[in-house]
Amino acid sequence: MPSIARPSIPAAAAPHRSSRERHADVVLSGGAGGPSAAVARDSGAERCERTARPPLPDNPWSTPSEAVRLVLRGRTARQALPIAAVVGTILSAVNQGSVIASATATGDTWLKVGVNYAVPYLVASIGYLAGRRVTAQRAPDALEWQRYVAAFHDERPAVTERLLARADHSPYDWLTEPLHGTSGPVLDLACGSAPTRDVLPHARWLGVDSSAGELAAAARAGREPVLRARADALPLGTGSVDAVCAALCFPLFAPIGPVLAEIHHVLRPGGTLVALVPSRPAPHPTGWLRWTGLMRALGIRSQPWPTPEARDGLGTILREHGFTVDSEQRRVFTLDLSTPDSVELLIDGLYLPGHDERHIADAKRRLAGRARPGHRLPLPLRRVVAHLPA
């Protein structure tokens, strides 16, 4: 397999090369233990751990409508029913007991009896929920997102690849279509477990990611060379690659500007950038309802992203940073959710920073119980092809 060679550097310029670029030379040439040895080394990215957050109480709520839904769903019944039974019986005996005993009760009498039980039930429910109100958590800042994503991928290597393997067609095939026939080096930015290596077998390919766990999974699969580095600090020389591909990573970069500046640095003039990003669900009844049901089960309105505008708005962002956008296409894949395992894998593949693990586990159980043969979830993705002006 050919290695990616950096452009030749005049002897006079050699002393100005950074240590991280010299390290990349060793990795790209296959020396110092070969490409897989780079997995164990760190080119500057530190391992970050998930920020600990206090667990949520049972049946948490933050808005009155959420509290009402908990009552209507019977989530307060275990605590409120015993109280309502005792208090309602006493009130009915005192206020309507004689009428009922004399067999002269009317519909109005029984309505009052119902109120005797309903009011204590509601009061007890309010008392129970009063101690379970939670304030809306602030959105994670950029550093917290970096820590969360680093821990996420170290703990769940190859989760994105395994999830997309359940799609009706391969999103990675679609992503790399514009790169077939590229003769120069191809950089897979934030490559994860490096699935694009398999669909670009003859390319002069290099995968870069900040997650040691993901790169270890790539090495186990024989996908090399790979290098551990941050997307905003690439250990490559100026104009050293002919193309950059990036799968589902741009909405995770915060801020996104330094990453695009690094792509400018390593991509030769006229070089190609191909990016795959999530797209918003279309207003199709089935797809929209299924995504809404999933988000509701997880207790969120939509999946959080540190840079959400880098989804359907990625083309605009690239233009603002000096790229020429050649094409934007949207395609809806479908995920097979016919088994409980596939539903659990879907939830494992979602970024849910600050979410209580018990709440996620409960959502998994409930949604996995709804898995049925033929159940599929639309997965809208957008592919943006751009180039760096010569």
Backbone torsions as a table, in degrees:
resi	resn	phi	psi	omega
1	MET	NA	123.2	-178.4
2	PRO	-67.6	144.5	177.6
3	SER	-91.2	164.3	179.2
4	ILE	-87.1	117.7	-179.4
5	ALA	-98.2	133.7	176.3
6	ARG	-75.8	154.5	176.8
7	PRO	-57.0	147.0	-179.2
8	SER	-62.0	144.9	-177.7
9	ILE	-116.8	126.4	179.2
10	PRO	-56.7	150.5	-177.7
11	ALA	-58.8	-35.6	-178.1
12	ALA	-66.8	-24.2	-177.7
13	ALA	-89.1	-13.7	-173.4
14	ALA	-55.6	-42.3	-178.2
15	PRO	-62.1	-17.5	-176.1
16	HIS	-90.1	-2.3	179.8
17	ARG	-73.0	138.2	-178.6
18	SER	-74.1	162.7	179.4
19	SER	-64.8	-34.2	-179.6
20	ARG	-70.4	-31.2	175.8
21	GLU	-71.0	-37.4	176.9
22	ARG	-64.4	-38.2	177.4
23	HIS	-63.4	-39.4	178.8
24	ALA	-64.5	-35.8	177.0
25	ASP	-57.5	-42.7	-178.9
26	VAL	-64.1	-44.7	-178.5
27	VAL	-65.7	-45.4	-175.9
28	LEU	-68.5	-25.7	178.2
29	SER	-87.8	-4.1	177.4
30	GLY	84.9	7.6	-178.8
31	GLY	-85.7	-179.6	176.8
32	ALA	52.9	48.6	177.4
33	GLY	96.5	-1.4	177.3
34	GLY	81.8	172.4	-176.0
35	PRO	-59.3	-39.0	-176.3
36	SER	-64.9	-23.6	178.5
37	ALA	-67.4	-21.2	179.8
38	ALA	-66.6	-22.3	-180.0
39	VAL	-61.4	-37.7	-176.4
40	ALA	-81.2	-11.0	-178.5
41	ARG	-102.9	157.5	-179.0
42	ASP	-117.5	125.3	179.4
43	SER	-91.8	19.3	176.7
44	GLY	131.5	-14.4	-180.0
45	ALA	-88.0	124.5	178.7
46	GLU	-88.1	148.6	175.2
47	ARG	-71.0	128.0	-179.1
48	CYS	-112.6	144.6	-179.1
49	GLU	-110.5	152.9	-178.4
50	ARG	-62.1	134.3	177.0
51	THR	-69.8	127.1	-178.7
52	ALA	-71.0	137.9	178.0
53	ARG	-130.0	145.7	179.4
54	PRO	-64.5	143.0	-179.3
55	PRO	-67.3	149.9	176.8
56	LEU	-78.2	151.3	174.9
57	PRO	-71.9	167.3	173.3
58	ASP	-63.6	142.4	178.4
59	ASN	53.2	55.7	179.4
60	PRO	-73.9	154.1	175.9
61	TRP	-151.5	154.7	179.9
62	SER	-128.6	-16.9	178.8
63	THR	-126.9	154.9	178.8
64	PRO	-56.2	-37.5	-179.3
65	SER	-64.0	-35.6	177.2
66	GLU	-66.6	-37.9	178.2
67	ALA	-65.4	-41.3	178.6
68	VAL	-62.1	-41.6	179.6
69	ARG	-63.5	-36.8	177.9
70	LEU	-62.7	-40.3	179.1
71	VAL	-66.9	-46.5	-178.1
72	LEU	-64.6	-29.2	179.3
73	ARG	-84.4	0.3	177.9
74	GLY	79.1	17.1	-177.8
75	ARG	-73.1	-12.4	177.7
76	THR	-104.4	0.2	-172.2
77	ALA	-61.3	-39.7	-176.3
78	ARG	-59.3	-36.5	-179.4
79	GLN	-89.0	-34.8	-172.2
80	ALA	-87.2	-31.0	-175.9
81	LEU	-61.3	-46.4	179.7
82	PRO	-59.5	-39.7	179.5
83	ILE	-67.0	-44.9	-179.9
84	ALA	-63.1	-36.4	-179.8
85	ALA	-64.1	-43.6	-178.7
86	VAL	-70.3	-52.0	-176.1
87	VAL	-66.6	-42.2	-179.8
88	GLY	-62.9	-38.9	178.6
89	THR	-65.7	-42.8	179.4
90	ILE	-63.3	-47.4	-179.4
91	LEU	-62.4	-41.1	-179.7
92	SER	-67.1	-39.5	179.2
93	ALA	-65.1	-40.4	-178.2
94	VAL	-73.0	-45.0	-171.1
95	ASN	-92.0	-34.8	-176.7
96	GLN	-121.9	4.4	-174.8
97	GLY	-60.4	-44.9	-177.1
98	SER	-66.0	-38.2	-180.0
99	VAL	-66.8	-42.9	179.9
100	ILE	-65.8	-40.5	-178.6
101	ALA	-65.7	-30.7	-179.1
102	SER	-86.3	3.9	178.5
103	ALA	60.7	31.1	178.0
104	THR	-114.3	17.4	-177.6
105	ALA	-67.1	140.6	177.7
106	THR	-111.2	-179.3	177.3
107	GLY	-60.7	-36.5	178.8
108	ASP	-63.7	-36.6	178.7
109	THR	-62.0	-46.9	-178.4
110	TRP	-69.0	-29.5	174.5
111	LEU	-63.0	-42.0	178.2
112	LYS	-65.1	-36.5	176.8
113	VAL	-62.3	-42.3	178.3
114	GLY	-60.8	-40.1	178.0
115	VAL	-64.6	-36.5	179.2
116	ASN	-58.2	-32.4	179.1
117	TYR	-89.1	-35.9	-175.0
118	ALA	-68.5	-42.7	-177.1
119	VAL	-62.8	-48.5	176.7
120	PRO	-60.8	-34.1	178.4
121	TYR	-62.9	-45.5	180.0
122	LEU	-66.7	-41.0	179.4
123	VAL	-63.2	-43.4	179.0
124	ALA	-65.5	-37.0	178.1
125	SER	-64.7	-42.2	178.9
126	ILE	-62.9	-42.6	178.7
127	GLY	-62.2	-40.0	179.5
128	TYR	-66.8	-43.5	-176.6
129	LEU	-75.2	-21.4	-177.3
130	ALA	-58.2	-34.5	-179.2
131	GLY	-87.2	5.6	-176.8
132	ARG	-120.4	11.9	177.2
133	ARG	-75.5	135.5	177.8
134	VAL	-122.8	141.9	175.8
135	THR	-79.0	149.4	179.4
136	ALA	-60.2	129.5	-178.9
137	GLN	-72.9	139.7	177.3
138	ARG	-68.4	152.9	179.3
139	ALA	-68.0	141.7	178.2
140	PRO	-60.8	144.5	175.3
141	ASP	-82.1	-179.5	-173.6
142	ALA	-60.7	-41.7	-179.2
143	LEU	-66.7	-40.3	178.1
144	GLU	-64.7	-37.4	176.2
145	TRP	-63.2	-43.3	179.3
146	GLN	-59.8	-43.5	179.6
147	ARG	-65.0	-43.0	-178.7
148	TYR	-63.5	-48.9	-177.5
149	VAL	-64.1	-39.1	178.5
150	ALA	-61.3	-47.1	179.4
151	ALA	-66.6	-39.7	-179.3
152	PHE	-55.3	-49.5	-174.7
153	HIS	-79.9	-26.5	173.7
154	ASP	-69.6	-34.4	-179.1
155	GLU	-82.5	-25.3	-176.0
156	ARG	-130.1	58.2	-177.6
157	PRO	-60.2	140.6	177.5
158	ALA	68.2	14.1	-177.9
159	VAL	-64.8	-38.2	-180.0
160	THR	-66.8	-42.8	177.9
161	GLU	-61.7	-43.3	-179.4
162	ARG	-65.5	-36.2	178.6
163	LEU	-67.6	-47.3	-178.0
164	LEU	-69.7	-18.4	175.2
165	ALA	-66.5	-15.9	178.3
166	ARG	-90.7	4.0	177.9
167	ALA	-79.1	159.3	-178.6
168	ASP	-67.5	-29.5	174.6
169	HIS	-136.3	160.7	-176.3
170	SER	-81.5	116.0	173.7
171	PRO	-62.4	-28.2	179.9
172	TYR	-69.8	-34.9	174.4
173	ASP	-61.6	-44.2	-179.0
174	TRP	-65.4	-41.7	-179.8
175	LEU	-58.8	-44.4	-170.7
176	THR	-89.9	-2.7	179.5
177	GLU	-50.1	-46.4	-178.0
178	PRO	-68.1	-9.7	-175.6
179	LEU	-99.3	-7.2	178.4
180	HIS	-64.5	130.9	-177.4
181	GLY	94.4	-5.2	176.4
182	THR	-67.3	123.2	-176.1
183	SER	-88.8	-26.6	-177.4
184	GLY	-86.2	-179.5	-178.8
185	PRO	-62.9	141.9	178.0
186	VAL	-118.1	125.9	177.5
187	LEU	-101.9	124.0	173.2
188	ASP	-96.0	105.5	-175.8
189	LEU	-82.0	131.9	-175.8
190	ALA	52.7	57.1	-168.6
191	CYS	-71.7	-16.5	-177.9
192	GLY	62.3	-130.1	179.1
193	SER	-83.0	9.8	172.2
194	ALA	65.6	45.4	178.1
195	PRO	-65.1	-24.7	-179.6
196	THR	-69.7	-17.0	178.2
197	ARG	-61.1	-37.1	-177.8
198	ASP	-70.7	-28.3	-178.1
199	VAL	-95.4	-4.1	173.0
200	LEU	-126.1	58.5	-171.2
201	PRO	-66.2	-25.4	-176.1
202	HIS	-102.2	1.8	-178.5
203	ALA	-79.0	154.8	170.8
204	ARG	-83.5	87.1	-163.6
205	TRP	-107.1	143.4	172.0
206	LEU	-137.8	129.9	176.0
207	GLY	-102.8	134.4	178.9
208	VAL	-127.0	132.6	177.4
209	ASP	-154.1	155.9	179.3
210	SER	-91.5	-6.9	-176.3
211	SER	-94.7	118.5	176.4
212	ALA	-64.6	-36.0	-179.9
213	GLY	-63.8	-44.0	179.3
214	GLU	-65.7	-42.5	-178.5
215	LEU	-68.6	-32.0	174.9
216	ALA	-64.5	-39.4	176.6
217	ALA	-64.1	-39.1	177.7
218	ALA	-63.3	-43.1	-179.4
219	ALA	-65.0	-38.9	178.5
220	ARG	-63.4	-30.9	179.3
221	ALA	-84.6	1.5	179.9
222	GLY	75.7	22.8	-178.7
223	ARG	-98.1	103.4	-175.1
224	GLU	-141.1	161.6	0.0
225	PRO	-82.4	150.6	175.8
226	VAL	-132.3	153.8	-176.2
227	LEU	-142.5	137.9	177.9
228	ARG	-88.0	119.8	179.5
229	ALA	-163.9	158.8	176.4
230	ARG	-81.5	149.6	-179.7
231	ALA	-67.5	-23.0	178.9
232	ASP	-98.7	12.8	177.7
233	ALA	-149.8	64.4	-175.3
234	LEU	-76.9	130.8	-178.4
235	PRO	-84.9	54.0	-177.7
236	LEU	-130.1	154.8	-178.5
237	GLY	-79.4	169.7	180.0
238	THR	-63.8	129.4	177.3
239	GLY	61.1	32.1	-173.5
240	SER	-87.7	-8.7	179.7
241	VAL	-127.4	151.0	179.0
242	ASP	-89.9	-22.3	-176.7
243	ALA	-152.6	151.7	175.3
244	VAL	-128.9	130.4	171.4
245	CYS	-118.7	148.5	-175.5
246	ALA	-146.1	118.1	-176.9
247	ALA	-105.2	112.1	168.8
248	LEU	59.1	31.5	-177.5
249	CYS	-114.5	-23.7	-173.0
250	PHE	-60.4	-38.0	177.4
251	PRO	-66.1	-10.3	-179.7
252	LEU	-93.4	-10.3	-178.2
253	PHE	-85.3	120.0	178.5
254	ALA	-141.7	113.4	-2.8
255	PRO	-77.6	158.1	-176.4
256	ILE	-86.9	-21.6	-177.1
257	GLY	-55.9	-50.3	-179.9
258	PRO	-60.6	-32.4	178.2
259	VAL	-67.2	-45.0	178.9
260	LEU	-65.6	-32.3	176.1
261	ALA	-64.9	-38.7	177.4
262	GLU	-66.6	-38.4	176.8
263	ILE	-63.3	-41.7	174.3
264	HIS	-54.8	-41.2	-175.2
265	HIS	-67.5	-44.9	-172.3
266	VAL	-90.7	-19.0	-177.0
267	LEU	-87.5	130.9	179.5
268	ARG	-68.6	153.4	174.5
269	PRO	-56.8	131.0	-175.3
270	GLY	88.4	-6.0	-179.1
271	GLY	-70.3	160.5	-172.3
272	THR	-102.8	139.5	170.9
273	LEU	-119.0	124.7	176.6
274	VAL	-122.0	124.2	-177.0
275	ALA	-127.1	141.4	174.5
276	LEU	-115.6	126.5	-177.5
277	VAL	-134.6	155.5	174.6
278	PRO	-65.3	149.7	176.7
279	SER	-122.1	156.2	179.6
280	ARG	-68.6	143.3	175.7
281	PRO	-60.4	137.6	176.8
282	ALA	-72.4	158.0	-179.4
283	PRO	-73.9	46.6	174.8
284	HIS	-87.5	131.1	-172.6
285	PRO	-52.3	-50.0	-175.0
286	THR	-66.4	-51.4	-177.7
287	GLY	-63.0	-45.9	-178.3
288	TRP	-63.4	-43.4	-178.9
289	LEU	-65.1	-38.2	-179.4
290	ARG	-68.7	-40.8	176.7
291	TRP	-67.4	-39.7	177.9
292	THR	-62.3	-42.4	177.9
293	GLY	-62.7	-38.6	177.9
294	LEU	-64.7	-47.9	-179.6
295	MET	-63.3	-39.6	-179.7
296	ARG	-64.2	-40.6	178.8
297	ALA	-62.8	-30.8	179.1
298	LEU	-86.8	-4.8	177.9
299	GLY	78.5	25.2	179.5
300	ILE	-131.9	158.7	178.5
301	ARG	-83.8	-35.0	178.7
302	SER	-157.9	163.0	-179.4
303	GLN	-70.3	131.4	-179.0
304	PRO	-76.8	146.2	173.8
305	TRP	-139.0	143.1	176.8
306	PRO	-68.9	-29.2	178.0
307	THR	-131.9	73.7	-175.0
308	PRO	-64.1	-24.8	-179.3
309	GLU	-68.7	-12.9	178.9
310	ALA	-86.2	23.1	172.4
311	ARG	-99.7	-98.5	-179.7
312	ASP	-69.0	-15.3	179.0
313	GLY	-99.2	13.2	-176.5
314	LEU	-62.3	-38.5	179.8
315	GLY	-57.5	-42.7	178.5
316	THR	-63.2	-42.2	179.6
317	ILE	-62.2	-42.6	-179.7
318	LEU	-63.8	-40.8	178.0
319	ARG	-62.3	-40.3	-179.6
320	GLU	-65.4	-21.2	-179.1
321	HIS	-106.3	21.7	169.5
322	GLY	92.2	6.8	177.1
323	PHE	-91.4	153.8	171.4
324	THR	-102.2	119.9	-178.1
325	VAL	-84.9	122.1	-178.8
326	ASP	-89.2	-36.5	-179.5
327	SER	-161.0	151.8	171.8
328	GLU	-134.8	126.4	179.7
329	GLN	-133.2	143.4	177.2
330	ARG	-115.0	135.5	-179.2
331	ARG	-140.1	138.1	-179.3
332	VAL	-103.8	112.4	172.0
333	PHE	-90.2	170.1	175.3
334	THR	-130.2	137.2	179.3
335	LEU	-98.0	136.8	177.0
336	ASP	-79.5	115.9	178.4
337	LEU	-120.1	41.1	-174.5
338	SER	-84.2	-9.3	-179.0
339	THR	-126.5	155.2	176.5
340	PRO	-57.3	-37.0	-179.9
341	ASP	-62.2	-38.4	-179.1
342	SER	-68.6	-35.1	177.5
343	VAL	-67.5	-43.5	178.7
344	GLU	-63.3	-38.8	178.1
345	LEU	-64.0	-39.4	177.3
346	LEU	-58.5	-47.6	-178.7
347	ILE	-67.2	-38.0	177.4
348	ASP	-62.2	-27.4	-177.7
349	GLY	-87.0	0.4	179.7
350	LEU	-93.5	142.2	174.6
351	TYR	-82.9	117.8	-177.4
352	LEU	-133.5	66.5	-177.2
353	PRO	-64.6	138.3	177.7
354	GLY	77.6	2.3	-178.0
355	HIS	-82.2	138.3	179.9
356	ASP	-69.0	131.6	-177.0
357	GLU	-63.1	-33.6	179.1
358	ARG	-66.2	-38.7	178.8
359	HIS	-64.8	-41.3	178.4
360	ILE	-64.2	-43.7	179.6
361	ALA	-62.4	-38.8	178.5
362	ASP	-65.5	-41.8	178.1
363	ALA	-63.6	-38.6	177.4
364	LYS	-59.4	-46.5	-178.0
365	ARG	-62.4	-45.0	-177.1
366	ARG	-68.0	-43.3	-178.2
367	LEU	-73.3	-36.1	178.0
368	ALA	-64.0	-31.2	178.3
369	GLY	-68.4	-16.2	179.5
370	ARG	-94.6	-2.2	-178.3
371	ALA	-61.6	133.4	-179.5
372	ARG	-138.9	150.8	175.3
373	PRO	-55.5	134.1	179.5
374	GLY	86.0	-2.5	179.9
375	HIS	-74.9	123.4	-177.4
376	ARG	-133.0	152.4	-179.3
377	LEU	-121.0	124.6	177.2
378	PRO	-63.2	138.9	178.3
379	LEU	-126.2	93.0	-178.9
380	PRO	-79.5	129.7	178.8
381	LEU	-129.1	155.7	179.1
382	ARG	-125.0	133.1	176.2
383	ARG	-110.9	126.3	179.1
384	VAL	-116.4	125.3	176.9
385	VAL	-111.9	126.1	-178.0
386	ALA	-140.0	169.2	174.6
387	HIS	-142.0	159.5	177.9
388	LEU	-90.5	121.0	-177.5
389	PRO	-55.5	141.3	-179.7
390	ALA	-71.9	NA	NA
